[in-house]
Amino acid sequence: MIRIKAGVPRSRRPRTSSRPRRRALALGLPTLWGVVAVGYKFGCPLGEQTGLGARIVTSAVFFAVGTGLILHVRRALLRELRQARMVAGAAQSVLLRPLPPRLAGLNVAAAQLSADRGASIGGDLYEAVATEHGVRVVMGDVRGHGLSAIGTVAAVLGSFREAAHDEPELGRVLGRLDRALARHLRERARAEHPAGGAPDPDSPVAEEFVTLLLLEIATDGVLSAFNCGHPWPYLISGSRVELLSRADPLPPLGPFPLPSDLAATPCGQLLADESLVLYTDGAEDARDARGRFFSLPEALAAAVQSRPVSPQSILRTVFTALLHHTAGHPTDDIALLVLRNERTHQRACSGARGTARPATTHPQPTTHG
C-alpha cells in the first residue's frame, strides 16, 4: 500500500511503483537463464565437443538452467497465490466482518468455512446488529460458493446493515433485501449481456437465488422471523436441542416476488441461558466417505455437555465434528452463528414457551444429558 505523507505536494510526489520492477524481473531472469544456456552451447568450446566429459558438463549446465527456471516459476506462482489469498482475506474482513462478542445482553459468536480452497470467503452470509427495534440477525446462503458469490453477498449484507436500523417492521427489512438483490442481478445481467439487457436463460444470473433467514430478538426475548427457503435454527435449552419452528418457509429470494401480505412467524421467546444456532445447509448436507450425512443435532447435544456452555465452545465442538466427519474436505460452504441469552434481568412467564411455540409439541431431535 502506498502511503502519502502529509505536507508533500501532490505534483512533487515521486511516481514510483514496484509492479513494473517485478514484471521486468519476472521477464529478465528467464531471459538471462536462456542467454546463459545458448551462450554456453554456441560460444563455449567445451559445449561443441562430443566427448563423454563434455556431454556431462553440457547436461549439468542445461540441468542447472532448467532447475533455475522451474524454481523461478514456482516462486512467481506462490507469490500470486499469496496475493490472491490476501485479497480474499480483505474481502472477507469487509463483508463478513467479525461480530461483537456481546449485543444487547446476548453473547454472540460466528464462523464460516469455505469449500473453495483458493478463497477465504464463500457464498454464506451472516450479520447481527443491535437496533432500537431489537437485535436483528440475518443468515443466508447464495447459490454457489467461492469468489463468484462475493458480489451477491455484498449486495444483501449492505442492504441489511442499513435497513435493520431504518425500518421499524421486520417485513420491510425483508422487502429492502429483496429489492437490493433484484438490482444487483439486473446490473450483473447488463454487464454480461450489454446488447440485450437481459440474461440468457442458461446464464448463472438467471438462476441466481438466496436462501435467507431474518430474525428479530426483542428486548424481552420474543422471537419473530421470516424464513425464505432457509433451514430453521436450533434452540438449545439446557441439554435439549430442538428446532425453533416447523412453519413452511417462503420461497428463496430472487426467482419469485415476495407476497404482498408479509407476516412474520412468531417463534416464542428466548429465555435466559438459552441459545439459538443459525446455520447454512452445508452443515447438515456434509457427508463422510460412506455418504452419511452429518447430524447437527447430535453435535449440538455433545457441545452442551461441556461446562460452561458458551457460543464459542459450541462453535469449536461443531466445527471439529464437521471437519472430522468430512475428513477436512467439506463440499459446500458452512456458516454457523450462535446467540446465547445472558440477560439477567429478563422476566419470562413459565407458560410462554408452550403457547408461543406450538411446534415444540411435535417430535423433535432431543437429547438429554
matplotlib code that plots the C-alpha trace (Angstrom):
import matplotlib.pyplot as plt

x = [0.0, 1.3, 1.0, 1.0, 2.9, 1.4, 2.9, 4.3, 2.7, 0.8, 2.6, 6.1, 5.3, 7.6, 5.6, 7.3, 5.8, 7.2, 4.9, 6.9, 10.1, 8.6, 7.4, 10.8, 12.4, 10.0, 10.9, 14.6, 15.5, 14.2, 15.8, 19.1, 19.0, 18.3, 21.2, 23.5, 22.4, 22.6, 25.9, 27.4, 26.2, 27.4, 30.1, 32.0, 34.4, 33.5, 29.9, 30.8, 32.8, 31.3, 33.3, 31.8, 33.2, 31.9, 28.5, 28.3, 29.3, 26.7, 24.0, 24.9, 24.7, 21.3, 20.0, 21.0, 19.3, 16.1, 16.1, 16.5, 13.6, 11.4, 12.2, 11.6, 8.2, 7.3, 8.3, 6.2, 3.1, 3.4, 3.6, 0.5, -1.3, -0.4, -1.7, -4.9, -5.4, -4.7, -7.3, -9.8, -9.0, -9.5, -12.9, -13.9, -13.0, -15.2, -18.1, -18.2, -16.7, -16.2, -19.3, -19.1, -18.9, -22.0, -25.1, -27.7, -27.2, -26.7, -23.4, -22.6, -20.1, -20.0, -17.7, -17.6, -15.8, -15.4, -15.4, -13.1, -9.5, -8.5, -10.8, -11.3, -14.9, -17.8, -21.4, -22.7, -23.5, -24.4, -24.8, -26.2, -26.9, -28.4, -31.1, -33.8, -36.2, -34.2, -31.3, -31.8, -29.9, -29.6, -28.3, -28.2, -26.8, -26.0, -26.3, -22.8, -19.7, -16.3, -15.3, -18.2, -20.6, -18.9, -21.0, -24.3, -23.1, -22.1, -25.4, -27.5, -25.4, -25.0, -28.8, -29.4, -26.9, -28.9, -32.4, -32.1, -31.7, -34.1, -37.1, -39.3, -41.0, -39.2, -41.2, -40.0, -36.4, -37.0, -38.5, -35.4, -33.2, -35.3, -35.1, -31.3, -30.8, -33.0, -31.0, -27.7, -29.0, -30.1, -26.7, -25.0, -27.3, -26.5, -22.8, -22.9, -25.4, -24.9, -26.7, -29.8, -30.1, -31.5, -29.7, -29.6, -31.8, -28.7, -26.7, -25.9, -27.5, -30.9, -30.7, -29.3, -31.2, -30.5, -32.0, -32.3, -33.4, -34.3, -34.7, -35.6, -35.0, -36.9, -35.7, -38.0, -36.7, -39.7, -38.7, -40.1, -38.7, -39.0, -37.7, -37.1, -36.1, -33.5, -33.1, -34.8, -32.4, -31.9, -32.9, -30.7, -32.4, -30.4, -29.5, -32.5, -31.9, -35.0, -36.0, -37.1, -40.1, -41.6, -43.5, -43.4, -40.8, -41.3, -39.6, -35.9, -35.2, -34.6, -36.7, -40.1, -41.6, -42.4, -46.1, -47.9, -49.2, -46.0, -46.4, -43.5, -43.6, -43.8, -41.2, -41.8, -39.3, -35.6, -35.3, -32.2, -29.3, -30.9, -29.1, -30.0, -27.9, -28.3, -26.6, -26.5, -27.5, -23.8, -23.7, -26.4, -25.6, -22.0, -21.2, -18.5, -16.6, -19.6, -22.1, -23.7, -25.0, -23.7, -26.0, -26.0, -28.4, -26.1, -23.1, -25.0, -26.1, -22.4, -21.5, -23.7, -22.3, -19.2, -19.3, -19.5, -21.6, -20.8, -21.3, -17.5, -17.4, -20.4, -18.7, -15.5, -17.3, -19.4, -16.7, -14.3, -17.0, -17.7, -14.1, -13.7, -16.9, -15.7, -12.1, -11.2, -12.8, -16.3, -18.0, -20.1, -19.7, -20.7, -21.6, -22.7, -23.9, -24.7, -26.6, -26.9, -29.3, -27.4, -29.9, -30.0, -33.0, -35.3, -38.7, -40.4, -43.6, -43.4, -46.3, -45.0, -42.9, -45.8, -48.2, -45.9, -44.0, -46.6, -44.2, -42.4, -45.3, -44.2, -41.4, -38.1, -34.4, -34.0, -31.0, -30.8, -27.6]
y = [0.0, 3.4, 6.0, 9.7, 11.7, 14.9, 18.1, 16.7, 18.5, 16.1, 17.3, 16.6, 13.1, 10.6, 8.3, 5.1, 1.6, -1.8, -3.5, -2.6, -3.7, -7.0, -7.5, -6.7, -9.0, -11.8, -11.4, -10.7, -13.8, -16.4, -14.4, -14.4, -18.2, -18.7, -16.5, -18.4, -21.7, -20.6, -18.8, -21.9, -24.1, -21.9, -19.7, -22.1, -24.5, -27.2, -27.1, -28.0, -31.1, -34.6, -36.4, -38.0, -35.4, -32.6, -34.1, -34.5, -30.8, -29.7, -31.8, -30.3, -26.8, -27.3, -29.1, -26.1, -23.8, -25.8, -26.1, -22.3, -21.7, -24.2, -22.6, -19.1, -20.1, -21.8, -18.7, -16.5, -18.8, -18.8, -15.1, -14.8, -17.3, -15.3, -12.1, -13.8, -15.1, -11.6, -10.1, -12.8, -12.2, -8.5, -9.1, -11.4, -8.8, -6.3, -8.5, -11.0, -8.7, -10.0, -9.8, -8.1, -10.6, -9.1, -7.5, -6.1, -8.8, -11.6, -13.5, -13.9, -16.0, -16.8, -18.6, -19.6, -22.4, -22.1, -25.1, -23.3, -23.7, -20.7, -18.3, -17.3, -16.5, -18.4, -17.9, -17.9, -14.6, -13.6, -10.4, -9.4, -5.8, -4.2, -1.7, 0.3, -2.4, -5.3, -7.4, -8.3, -11.2, -12.4, -15.7, -16.5, -18.8, -17.6, -20.2, -21.4, -20.7, -19.1, -15.8, -15.7, -15.2, -12.2, -9.6, -11.1, -11.4, -7.7, -6.6, -8.4, -7.6, -3.9, -3.6, -5.4, -3.2, -0.1, -1.4, -3.1, 0.3, 2.3, 0.0, -0.4, -3.5, -6.7, -7.3, -4.0, -5.1, -8.2, -6.1, -4.0, -7.1, -8.4, -5.1, -4.9, -8.4, -7.6, -4.5, -6.5, -9.2, -6.6, -4.9, -8.3, -9.1, -5.8, -6.3, -9.9, -9.1, -5.4, -5.7, -7.5, -6.1, -9.4, -12.6, -15.6, -18.4, -20.6, -17.8, -18.2, -14.8, -16.1, -18.9, -16.8, -17.1, -16.6, -18.6, -16.3, -16.3, -12.9, -13.0, -10.4, -10.8, -8.2, -6.8, -9.2, -12.2, -12.5, -14.0, -13.3, -14.5, -14.5, -17.7, -17.7, -21.2, -21.5, -24.1, -23.2, -22.6, -24.9, -23.9, -25.1, -25.1, -26.9, -30.3, -30.1, -29.5, -28.7, -26.8, -23.3, -23.7, -26.1, -23.5, -23.7, -21.2, -18.6, -19.2, -18.1, -14.5, -14.0, -16.3, -15.3, -12.0, -11.7, -12.0, -8.7, -9.7, -10.4, -11.6, -12.6, -16.1, -15.9, -18.2, -17.9, -16.4, -16.8, -17.3, -16.7, -19.2, -20.4, -20.4, -20.2, -21.8, -20.4, -22.3, -22.9, -26.1, -27.0, -28.2, -30.8, -31.7, -32.6, -36.3, -38.6, -41.2, -43.6, -40.9, -40.5, -37.0, -35.0, -34.9, -31.4, -32.0, -34.7, -32.4, -29.7, -32.1, -33.1, -29.4, -28.6, -31.4, -29.4, -26.7, -23.8, -23.6, -20.6, -19.8, -20.1, -23.6, -24.7, -23.4, -25.3, -28.5, -28.4, -27.4, -30.0, -32.7, -31.4, -31.5, -35.0, -36.1, -34.8, -35.7, -32.0, -31.5, -30.1, -29.9, -26.8, -23.6, -23.8, -20.9, -21.0, -18.2, -18.8, -16.4, -17.1, -15.0, -13.8, -11.1, -11.5, -9.2, -10.6, -11.5, -14.5, -16.3, -20.1, -20.7, -18.5, -21.3, -23.7, -21.2, -19.1, -22.1, -24.8, -26.6, -28.0, -30.4, -32.3, -34.9, -33.1, -34.3, -34.2, -35.3, -35.5, -35.2]
z = [0.0, -1.0, 1.8, 1.1, 3.7, 4.9, 3.7, 0.4, -2.6, -4.9, -8.0, -6.5, -5.2, -7.0, -9.2, -8.4, -8.4, -7.6, -10.1, -13.3, -11.5, -10.6, -14.2, -15.5, -13.1, -14.0, -17.6, -17.2, -15.1, -17.6, -20.4, -18.6, -18.0, -21.7, -22.7, -20.4, -21.9, -25.5, -24.9, -23.4, -26.3, -29.1, -27.5, -25.3, -27.0, -24.4, -25.4, -29.0, -28.1, -28.4, -25.8, -22.7, -20.3, -22.5, -22.7, -18.9, -18.4, -21.0, -19.4, -16.0, -17.4, -19.0, -15.9, -13.8, -16.2, -16.2, -12.4, -12.1, -14.5, -12.6, -9.2, -10.6, -12.0, -8.7, -6.7, -9.0, -8.7, -4.9, -4.8, -6.9, -4.7, -1.6, -3.2, -4.1, -0.6, 0.8, -1.5, -0.4, 3.2, 2.8, 1.1, 4.0, 6.6, 4.9, 4.1, 6.9, 9.5, 13.0, 15.1, 18.5, 21.4, 23.0, 21.6, 24.0, 26.6, 24.0, 23.8, 20.1, 18.1, 14.4, 12.0, 8.3, 6.4, 2.7, 0.4, -2.1, -1.0, -3.1, -1.3, 2.3, 1.7, 0.2, -0.6, 3.0, 4.7, 8.3, 10.3, 13.7, 14.8, 17.8, 16.9, 18.7, 17.5, 19.0, 17.9, 14.2, 12.6, 9.0, 7.9, 4.2, 1.5, -2.0, -4.8, -5.5, -3.5, -3.7, -5.2, -7.7, -4.9, -3.3, -5.3, -4.2, -0.6, -0.6, -2.0, 0.5, 3.6, 2.6, 2.3, 5.6, 7.6, 6.6, 6.6, 10.0, 11.6, 9.4, 9.2, 12.3, 10.8, 10.0, 6.9, 5.4, 6.1, 4.1, 1.3, 1.2, 0.9, -2.0, -3.9, -3.3, -4.7, -7.7, -8.5, -8.2, -10.5, -13.1, -13.0, -13.5, -16.4, -18.1, -17.6, -19.0, -21.8, -22.6, -26.0, -24.9, -21.4, -20.1, -19.0, -21.2, -19.9, -19.4, -17.7, -13.9, -13.3, -14.5, -11.9, -9.0, -5.7, -2.0, 0.8, 3.8, 7.5, 9.0, 12.8, 15.4, 19.1, 21.1, 24.5, 26.3, 24.3, 22.0, 18.6, 15.2, 11.9, 8.1, 6.5, 2.7, 1.9, 4.7, 7.4, 10.7, 13.6, 16.5, 20.1, 22.9, 26.3, 29.0, 27.4, 25.0, 21.3, 19.1, 16.0, 16.6, 14.3, 11.7, 9.8, 6.0, 4.6, 1.9, -1.5, -1.7, -2.7, -6.4, -8.6, -7.2, -5.9, -2.2, -1.3, -0.7, 2.8, 4.6, 8.2, 10.4, 12.0, 15.8, 17.4, 21.1, 23.5, 24.0, 27.8, 29.9, 29.3, 26.1, 22.8, 19.1, 16.5, 12.9, 10.1, 6.4, 4.8, 4.2, 7.8, 7.5, 3.9, 4.7, 4.1, 5.1, 2.9, 3.1, 2.1, 5.5, 6.4, 9.3, 12.3, 13.5, 16.5, 17.8, 17.5, 19.4, 22.1, 22.6, 22.7, 25.6, 27.7, 28.4, 31.0, 30.9, 27.7, 25.5, 21.8, 21.4, 22.8, 20.7, 17.5, 18.4, 19.1, 16.0, 13.6, 15.0, 14.4, 10.9, 9.9, 11.3, 9.5, 6.1, 6.6, 6.3, 2.9, 3.0, -0.3, 0.4, 2.3, 6.0, 8.3, 11.9, 14.2, 17.9, 20.1, 23.9, 26.1, 29.1, 30.1, 33.9, 34.5, 31.8, 33.0, 31.4, 32.4, 32.7, 30.3, 27.4, 25.9, 25.4, 24.0, 21.8, 20.2, 19.5, 17.2, 20.2, 20.7, 17.7, 17.9, 18.0, 17.8, 21.6, 23.6, 27.4, 29.3]

ax = plt.figure().add_subplot(projection="3d")
ax.plot(x, y, z, "-o")
ax.set_aspect("equal")
plt.show()
